[in-house]
């Protein structure tokens, strides 16, 4: 009962010619990817919190940097005073 009525088999993947993408196909592909990325972006509320967190992190870094520079300046002043006392 399982007999084949056709004399030729199915075309294999190797037998099919490679199809090149046209300009319209490429534009559609790029547009689709851009729409997916746009749809996955964080919401406005999350973006606002992210900016706020970044601002706080930058302020903390600036404060630590200023504290480090102040400590270096204090060390230099101590050294100057120590040298002045010796002479």
Residue frames as a rotation matrix with the C-alpha (Angstrom) as fourth column:
UNK 1
0.553 0.833 0.000 0.00
0.833 -0.553 0.000 0.00
0.000 0.000 -1.000 0.00
UNK 2
0.560 -0.412 -0.719 2.88
0.094 -0.830 0.549 2.35
-0.823 -0.375 -0.427 0.56
UNK 3
0.000 -0.542 0.840 3.89
0.961 0.232 0.149 2.74
-0.276 0.807 0.521 -3.06
UNK 4
-0.323 -0.206 -0.924 5.05
0.033 -0.978 0.207 5.95
-0.946 0.036 0.323 -4.68
UNK 5
0.548 0.638 0.541 3.17
0.588 0.166 -0.792 7.07
-0.595 0.752 -0.284 -7.74
UNK 6
0.886 -0.267 -0.379 5.69
-0.425 -0.794 -0.434 9.67
-0.185 0.546 -0.817 -8.91
UNK 7
0.771 -0.636 0.017 8.91
0.552 0.656 -0.515 8.88
0.316 0.407 0.857 -10.66
UNK 8
-0.173 -0.846 0.504 10.93
0.254 -0.533 -0.807 11.82
0.952 -0.011 0.307 -9.38
UNK 9
-0.109 0.051 -0.993 11.61
0.984 0.148 -0.101 12.77
0.142 -0.988 -0.066 -5.77
UNK 10
0.853 0.399 -0.336 11.32
0.479 -0.854 0.201 16.07
-0.207 -0.332 -0.920 -3.97
UNK 11
0.484 -0.730 0.482 13.80
0.131 -0.484 -0.865 18.81
0.865 0.482 -0.139 -4.87
UNK 12
0.230 -0.507 -0.831 16.62
0.968 0.208 0.141 19.00
0.102 -0.837 0.538 -2.36
UNK 13
0.768 0.025 -0.640 17.81
0.291 -0.904 0.314 22.22
-0.571 -0.428 -0.701 -0.75
UNK 14
-0.276 -0.955 -0.107 21.01
0.204 -0.167 0.964 22.07
-0.939 0.245 0.241 -2.79
UNK 15
-0.426 0.147 0.893 19.05
0.895 0.210 0.393 22.03
-0.129 0.967 -0.221 -6.05
UNK 16
0.690 0.724 -0.011 17.29
0.719 -0.687 -0.105 25.34
-0.084 0.065 -0.994 -5.30
UNK 17
-0.060 -0.740 0.670 19.13
0.636 -0.546 -0.545 28.44
0.769 0.394 0.503 -6.51
UNK 18
-0.480 -0.192 -0.856 20.20
0.827 -0.425 -0.369 31.01
-0.293 -0.885 0.363 -3.91
UNK 19
0.409 0.706 0.579 17.84
0.799 -0.584 0.147 33.96
0.442 0.402 -0.802 -3.84
UNK 20
-0.735 -0.678 0.028 19.33
0.606 -0.675 -0.421 37.41
0.304 -0.293 0.907 -3.38
UNK 21
0.014 0.723 -0.691 17.52
0.850 -0.372 -0.372 39.99
-0.526 -0.582 -0.620 -1.32
UNK 22
0.015 0.078 0.997 16.29
0.759 -0.650 0.040 43.05
0.651 0.756 -0.069 -3.11
UNK 23
-0.799 -0.352 0.487 16.35
0.067 -0.858 -0.510 46.60
0.597 -0.375 0.709 -1.82
UNK 24
0.021 0.901 0.433 12.74
-0.662 -0.312 0.682 46.49
0.749 -0.301 0.590 -0.63
UNK 25
0.624 0.167 -0.764 13.37
0.288 0.859 0.423 43.25
0.727 -0.484 0.488 1.28
UNK 26
-0.373 -0.858 -0.352 16.40
0.739 -0.045 -0.672 44.74
0.561 -0.511 0.652 3.02
UNK 27
-0.687 0.198 0.699 14.54
-0.353 -0.932 -0.083 47.91
0.635 -0.304 0.710 3.96
UNK 28
0.417 0.908 -0.038 11.65
-0.471 0.251 0.846 45.85
0.778 -0.335 0.532 5.33
UNK 29
0.348 -0.376 -0.859 14.07
0.649 0.757 -0.069 43.74
0.676 -0.534 0.508 7.38
UNK 30
-0.728 -0.684 0.034 15.80
0.480 -0.545 -0.687 46.78
0.489 -0.484 0.726 8.87
UNK 31
-0.397 0.677 0.620 12.48
-0.593 -0.705 0.390 48.46
0.701 -0.212 0.681 9.59
UNK 32
0.574 0.627 -0.527 11.20
-0.061 0.674 0.736 45.34
0.817 -0.390 0.425 11.34
UNK 33
-0.046 -0.684 -0.728 14.30
0.848 0.359 -0.390 45.13
0.528 -0.636 0.563 13.54
UNK 34
-0.847 -0.256 0.466 14.06
0.055 -0.914 -0.402 48.83
0.529 -0.315 0.788 14.36
UNK 35
0.032 0.944 0.329 10.41
-0.600 -0.245 0.761 48.44
0.799 -0.221 0.559 15.36
UNK 36
0.539 0.093 -0.837 11.25
0.442 0.815 0.375 45.48
0.717 -0.572 0.398 17.60
UNK 37
-0.512 -0.795 -0.324 14.01
0.746 -0.225 -0.627 47.49
0.426 -0.563 0.708 19.32
UNK 38
-0.701 0.304 0.645 11.72
-0.327 -0.941 0.089 50.48
0.634 -0.148 0.759 19.70
UNK 39
0.357 0.926 -0.127 9.02
-0.362 0.263 0.894 48.30
0.861 -0.273 0.429 21.22
UNK 40
0.460 -0.251 -0.852 11.43
0.676 0.721 0.153 46.79
0.576 -0.646 0.501 23.75
UNK 41
-0.456 -0.663 0.593 12.78
0.099 -0.700 -0.707 50.09
0.884 -0.264 0.385 25.02
UNK 42
-0.672 0.210 -0.710 12.17
0.741 0.166 -0.651 50.84
-0.018 -0.964 -0.267 28.70
UNK 43
0.366 0.914 0.178 9.16
0.880 -0.402 0.253 52.90
0.302 0.064 -0.951 29.64
UNK 44
0.211 -0.256 0.944 9.38
0.056 -0.961 -0.273 56.61
0.976 0.110 -0.188 30.35
UNK 45
0.868 0.172 0.466 9.11
-0.433 -0.199 0.879 56.09
0.244 -0.965 -0.098 34.10
UNK 46
0.777 -0.627 0.055 11.96
0.541 0.709 0.452 53.59
-0.322 -0.321 0.891 34.14
UNK 47
0.175 -0.728 0.663 14.10
0.781 -0.307 -0.544 55.86
0.600 0.613 0.515 31.96
UNK 48
0.498 0.057 0.865 13.48
-0.286 -0.931 0.226 58.76
0.818 -0.360 -0.448 34.36
UNK 49
0.953 -0.152 0.263 14.61
-0.209 0.298 0.931 56.65
-0.220 -0.943 0.252 37.33
UNK 50
0.545 -0.794 0.271 17.66
0.837 0.535 -0.116 55.53
-0.053 0.290 0.956 35.37
UNK 51
0.179 -0.463 0.868 18.65
0.361 -0.790 -0.495 59.14
0.915 0.402 0.025 34.66
UNK 52
0.728 0.148 0.670 18.12
-0.509 -0.537 0.672 60.04
0.460 -0.830 -0.315 38.30
UNK 53
0.895 -0.431 0.116 20.31
0.249 0.697 0.672 57.11
-0.370 -0.573 0.731 39.42
UNK 54
0.311 -0.810 0.498 23.01
0.874 0.039 -0.484 58.13
0.372 0.586 0.720 36.93
UNK 55
0.365 -0.126 0.923 22.91
-0.094 -0.991 -0.098 61.70
0.926 -0.051 -0.373 38.24
UNK 56
0.897 0.001 0.442 23.31
-0.442 -0.012 0.897 60.47
0.006 -1.000 -0.011 41.84
UNK 57
0.719 -0.674 0.168 26.17
0.642 0.737 0.211 58.16
-0.267 -0.044 0.963 40.88
UNK 58
0.199 -0.653 0.731 27.98
0.649 -0.471 -0.597 60.99
0.734 0.593 0.330 39.09
UNK 59
0.565 0.051 0.824 27.49
-0.437 -0.828 0.351 63.30
0.700 -0.558 -0.446 42.09
UNK 60
0.952 -0.219 0.214 28.90
-0.077 0.504 0.860 60.63
-0.296 -0.835 0.463 44.40
UNK 61
0.461 -0.821 0.336 31.92
0.884 0.394 -0.251 60.15
0.073 0.413 0.908 42.14
UNK 62
0.231 -0.347 0.909 32.52
0.223 -0.890 -0.397 63.91
0.947 0.295 -0.128 42.02
UNK 63
0.795 0.101 0.598 32.25
-0.516 -0.404 0.755 64.18
0.317 -0.909 -0.269 45.82
UNK 64
0.841 -0.524 0.138 34.72
0.359 0.730 0.582 61.31
-0.406 -0.439 0.802 46.30
UNK 65
0.298 -0.747 0.594 37.08
0.834 -0.100 -0.543 62.88
0.466 0.657 0.593 43.78
UNK 66
0.408 -0.098 0.908 36.91
-0.211 -0.977 -0.011 66.25
0.888 -0.188 -0.419 45.57
UNK 67
0.938 -0.042 0.345 37.55
-0.335 0.163 0.928 64.54
-0.095 -0.986 0.138 48.92
UNK 68
0.628 -0.752 0.199 40.59
0.755 0.651 0.081 62.77
-0.190 0.099 0.977 47.47
UNK 69
0.169 -0.561 0.810 41.97
0.550 -0.628 -0.550 66.04
0.818 0.539 0.203 46.07
UNK 70
0.653 0.120 0.747 41.38
-0.464 -0.717 0.521 67.76
0.598 -0.687 -0.412 49.43
UNK 71
0.935 -0.334 0.119 43.25
0.111 0.595 0.796 64.98
-0.336 -0.731 0.594 51.24
UNK 72
0.334 -0.847 0.414 46.19
0.917 0.190 -0.350 65.33
0.218 0.497 0.840 48.84
UNK 73
0.234 -0.197 0.952 46.22
0.099 -0.969 -0.225 69.11
0.967 0.146 -0.208 49.37
UNK 74
0.885 0.106 0.454 46.16
-0.428 -0.204 0.881 68.67
0.186 -0.973 -0.135 53.15
UNK 75
0.740 -0.670 0.065 49.11
0.601 0.701 0.383 66.26
-0.302 -0.244 0.921 52.95
UNK 76
0.132 -0.696 0.706 51.06
0.751 -0.394 -0.529 68.79
0.647 0.600 0.470 50.88
UNK 77
0.481 0.095 0.872 50.28
-0.307 -0.913 0.269 71.55
0.821 -0.397 -0.410 53.41
UNK 78
0.980 -0.141 0.137 51.42
-0.077 0.369 0.926 69.32
-0.181 -0.919 0.351 56.30
UNK 79
0.447 -0.863 0.234 54.67
0.894 0.440 -0.088 68.58
-0.027 0.249 0.968 54.46
UNK 80
0.154 -0.362 0.919 55.24
0.369 -0.842 -0.394 72.30
0.917 0.400 0.004 53.82
UNK 81
0.743 0.177 0.646 54.63
-0.480 -0.531 0.698 73.12
0.467 -0.829 -0.309 57.48
UNK 82
0.894 -0.447 0.037 56.95
0.311 0.678 0.666 70.33
-0.323 -0.584 0.745 58.59
UNK 83
0.189 -0.853 0.487 59.70
0.915 -0.026 -0.402 71.58
0.356 0.522 0.776 56.28
UNK 84
0.282 -0.024 0.959 59.15
-0.018 -1.000 -0.020 75.17
0.959 -0.012 -0.282 57.47
UNK 85
0.952 0.092 0.293 59.50
-0.291 -0.034 0.956 74.11
0.098 -0.995 -0.006 61.14
UNK 86
0.634 -0.773 0.025 62.77
0.751 0.623 0.216 72.36
-0.182 -0.118 0.976 60.44
UNK 87
-0.173 -0.716 0.676 64.32
0.783 -0.516 -0.346 75.46
0.597 0.470 0.650 58.87
